């Protein structure tokens, strides 16, 4: 069988793109790194690595640091690290109570952050999307020296293929968000993006369950540093796990959901808790108990090593955590050799919008060939 000569350039281009991603990925994970270190880590020849690094330098995806000596004879190696000079990501978030936008460069430096506090529950989806798009445009205009590589929009509710299936706290059902947005955008679940934000910008380990406490309660599972999405991409709707079969009605149509016991609307303020208000302390204990019941089921199913409480749960963590830990111990101690660690989010209310930007940056690092030149193999 004779080889098709037209296939050779295609294979060469695909290999080059793969190798660019391989090199940039190592720089992102462990940089700054010398070319020699990159060759050792990737298994590529030093000549190939030098050509690829030259392309990445030309594209301003990496930058060179001052030469360093490795303690050996010869010319000191020059290290390369990620550069924030050219490419950035736009993260957007629609929340029940606010809209958010941020521009983040490749080094994960937040260049612009904007938030508008407003009640989105009474607004039409197209009006909310127009408002968050305008906020994103405003943020991008303040970072006009950067190339926006993509936009991800985080929405509180099950999302698949650009559509929000049902976001009861917004009053959205079967909304074609990507189509209504009017320009290229990737639509993602808010809790998933918050989990990614905690992983990329916070202090979470490679394996954890992120719990997003807002008007609703969502969860994002990160395993091996990657999000678990489920078959339909709608995993993590923790707020609609039943904690009581005879509880109050939920906006989703079911009864006894976690959300009606531990959603934002049921929680006291941290100021009331800090003052020792007895009714506030009891409300927080009750919410923590319900959260512990739901999480015990999640732990039995998913076996996370760490649970991170985010959103409105993070500032309430000192008062919320004891009840959660108590219920987890009651329900799990006899079944497991160790209970999962319980921690508060370190990214605060920005977790989802940062994670949205972080997803774009992950794609740039995996596929830098879109931005890099053509000087080498």
N, C-alpha and C positions, 0 to 999 in steps of 0.2 A: 504494500500500500504506500502510495506517495503522499508525503505531507503537503498540505495546502500552504503555499508560501504566504498567503495573506493572513494566516493564523499567527505567524511569528511576531509581527508588531503588536497584535492584540495581547498575546501572552506576555510579551515584554512589558507592555504598558500596565497590565494587571499585576505583574510581579513587582514593578517599580512602585505602584500605588500601595501594594501590601507592605513592601519594605519601608516606605516612608512612614506608614502607620506604626510599624514595628519599632522604628527608631524613635519617633516622637512619643510613642507610648512609654518607652523606657525613660526618656527624659522627663515625662510628666510624673512617672512613679518615683524615680530615684535621683533626679537631677539636683544640682549640676553634675554632668558626667563628661569625661574626656571621650574623644573618638575611639581611643583604644579600649576604654571600658565599654563603650557601646558595641564595639565589634565583639567583645567577649560575651556580653549579655545577649546579643541577638544572633550570634553564630554567623554573621556576615563578615566578608573580608574587610580589612581596613580600608582598601581602595573604594569599595562600594559604600561603606559608611561615610567616608569623606565626601563622596559625590552627593549622597543623600543629605548630609548635613549642610553642604553648600546650597542645595535647593531650599532647605528649610530656613537657612539664613537669608537667602534672597527673598523668600516669602515673608520674612519677619515673624516667623512662627517660633524661632529660637534666637537667642543672642549669645555671644561669646563673653566669658568672664576673663579676668586677668589670668595669665598662665600660672599653673601651680606645679610644684615639684613633687614627684611621687617618691622621692628618696632614692632614685636610681640615677645612674649616669645618663647623659644625653639631654636633649632639649626638653624643658618642662612641657607637660601637656596643657592644652587650652580646653577649659570646660565649657560646655554649652548648657543653657537652661531655657525654660520657656520664656517667650517674650510677650509682653502685653502691649506692644506698640502698634499692632495692626488689626487683629481679629478679635471680635467680642461677640457676646450673645445677649439677646433680649429676653428676659423672663417677665411674664405677666401673670397676675392672679386675680380672679374674681372670687370674692368672699361675700358672705351674706351682708357683712357690715362695712366692707371697704373694697377698694381696688388698689392694686399695687403693680409697680413696674420697676425693673432694675436692668442696668447694663453692666455686664461683668466681662473683664478681659480674660485672655487665655491663662494668665497667672492667678486667676480667681480673685483679682482685686475688683471690688465693687466701685465702678466709676460714677454711677448715677443710681439713686434710689428715690422713688416717689410713691406716696400713698395718699389716697383720697378717702376719707371716711364718709360713707353714705349708706343708706339702707337700700339694698338692691332687691329686696323681696317684692316690692310693689312695682318694679320696673319691668317693661317688656324686654325679652332677651336681646333683641336687636339694639335697643337703646343702651343696655348695659355693655354690650360688646362694642358699640361705637365709642362709648366713654372710655373703656379700657384700651381700645386701639389708639384713641387720641392721647391718652396718658403715655402709652408706649412710644408714640411719635415724639412727644415732648421729651421723654427721656433720651431717645436716640439722637435728637437734635442737639442735646447737650454733650454728646460724645461723638460729634460729627467727624472727628479725626480717625475714628475706628470704623472698620467694615463689620456690619452686623451679619453674622454668618447664619442666623436663623432665629426664629421666634417660637417659644413654647408657652402655651397658656394653661394654667392650672385652674381646674373647676371642681367645686365640692360635689361630687356625685359620680356614679358609674359612667365611664367614658369608653367608647369604642369607635374607631374609624372616624374620628372627628365629630361624633354625635354624643350628646348627653342623653342617656336613656331615661333617667329619672333623678332629678335633684330636688326633692320635696321641699327643702329649706329655702330654695330659690323660687320654687313654683315652676320649675322647668321640666318638661317631659317631651322626649323625642325631639330635641332641639338640634338642628344641624349647625353646630357652632362654627365649624371650619368654613362652611359655605357662607354663613351670615357674616363672618369676620371680614370678608372682602379682600383678603390677601393671604399669601402662604403662611400657614400656622399649623403647629402640631398641638393637639388638644390632649391634655393628660389629667388624670385624677389628682386632686389636691393633696391627699394623704400620701400618695406615691411620690409626688414631687417633694413633699416635706421630708419624707424618709431619705430621698436622694440628697436633698439639701443638708440634712444632718450628717450624712456620710461624707459628702464632698467638702462641706464648709465647717462642720462641727467636729465633735470628738467621738463619734460613734465607732464601734468596732466593725469588722467586716460582716458580722452576722448579728442582726438585731431586729426587733419588732418596734416600729415607731407608731405611737398612738397620737393622733391629732385631735385635740379637744377644741372644738369650735361650737357653733350652733348645733351641728351634727358631730358625730364621732367617727373618724376614719382610721384606718391602719395601713401601714405599708411595711412589707416584709423584705428585708435585704439579706441575701444569702450569698456568701462568697463575694461580697462587694457589689452584687447585682440585684436589681429589683426582681421580685417574683410577681408576675402579673396575673397568673391564672389563664385558663384556656380562652376566655372571652375578654380578658383584660380588665375584669371588674372585681378582682380579689380585694379583700380588705374592708368590706363594709361592716366594721365592728359595731357601729352605732345601731344596727338593726338586728343584732344578736339579742334574743329574748332573755332577760334576766328574771322575769316573772310572767307566768302564763295568764295571770289575772290582773296585770298592771294597767296603767292608763293607756289610752289610745295614742298612737304615734302618727306623725304626718304621713308616714309611708302607707298607712292603712292597717298595720298590725297593732298588736297590744303588747305592752311590757318591754319595749325595746330599751336598750341601754341609754339611748339618746334622751329619753324622757326622764331618766334618773340622773344622768351625768353630763348632759349637754350644757352649753354656755348659759342658757337661760335659767338653769337650776342652781348655778354655783354662786356663792357669795364672793365679795371682793376680798382681795388680800388685805386691804386696810381694815375691814371688819374682822377678819380672822386675827390679824396682828393685835387688834385692840382687845381680843378675848371675848368678843360677843358670843354668847352661848348659843343663840339660834344659828349664827353663821358657822360655828364649830360643828354643830349637829348636822347642818345641811352638808357640810364638806365631808363629814364622816359617812353620811348616808350615800353620797355620791361615790366616795372611795370604795365603799362596800360593793355597790353595784358594778363599779369598774373592775374590782377584783374578781367578781363572779364571771363577768364576760371574759376577762383575761385568762382565767383558769382554763376555760374551754380552749382559748387560742393557744395556750402553752401546751395543753395535751395534744393538740393537733399539729402544731408547728415546731415545737421544741426550740424556741429561741433562747440563746444564752443571755441576752440582755433585752430589757424592755425600756424604751425611751418615751417618757411622757412629754408631749409638746403642745403647742398652741396655748390655750388658756390654762392647761394643766401645769405648765412649767412654773409660772409664778406662784401657784398654789401648792407646789410639790411638798413643802415642809409639813403642811396640814393634811394633804391628800394621801401621801405615801404610806403613813402608818396603817390606815384602814385597808389599803390595797395589799400591803405585805401580809397583814393579818389573814385576809381571806385566801390569798395565794398559799400561805402556809397551811391553813386548815384544809384546803382542798387538794393540795399537791404534795405535801411533805412525805406522805407514805408511799407515793407512786414514783418519786424521783430521787436520785441521789443528791441533787442540789437544786435549789430554786434559782430562777433567772435573776440576774442583777436588775435592779430598778433604779433608773436615773432620770434626771430632768434634762430636757433639751438645752443645748448650748447655743442654738441659732435663733431662739426666740420666735417672734411672729414673722420673721423673714424666711423661715425654712422653706416654704412652698415656692415662693417666687425665686429664691436662690437656686433651689433644685431645678426649677424650670430652665433657668439660664444654664445650670450645670449640665443638663441633658444635651443642650446644643454644643457645649464645649467638649463633652465626651465624643460626640460625633465628629467634630473637627479633629480631635486627636486620633480617632480611629481612621479617618479618611482625609488626611491633609493634602492629598493630591490635587484637590480642587483649587488650592491656593498656592501650591508649590510649582516651581518652574520645571523645565524639561532638560536639565543639563546632564543628568546621569541615569544609571541603570538602577 
